[in-house]
């Protein structure tokens, strides 16, 4: 009489397989355990938008600082917008200072840095340009004399 439950590892016939004769399973690794390419990787869930830090945005004065700085530098060709350069420098400095002070709300912005740089360059050009205009006017006044040409 044949035993309905043969001991583990033994087979009673060619079609009967014991527990150790089972081929590789889907979950079992087939290569060496140190081989990183053959180990199963855990599935990672997408990050929840509610768990991460809140997104930081660019300070609202950063982009206007850059734009005013660029417009101020264009004053090299137009002469009038140079007066915007100090405003660009100020806006850029305020945006950078507030971003450093409140890092959770404002992200560091290259726009603020561009506003500071272009505003500073434009302000220096404004100072030199104003000094040149005053010097030319003073020299012209001294050369022509102080008389206006009006003699009573």
Protein Blocks (a to p, Z undefined) as FASTA:
>chain_A
ZZfbdcehiafbfklccfklpccdfklcfbdfklmklpccdddddddfklmccdddddfk
lmmmmmmmmmmmmmmmnommmmmmmmmmmmmmmmmmmmmmmmmlpccdfklmmmmmmmmm
mmmmmmmmmmmmmmmmmmmmmmnopaehiaZZ
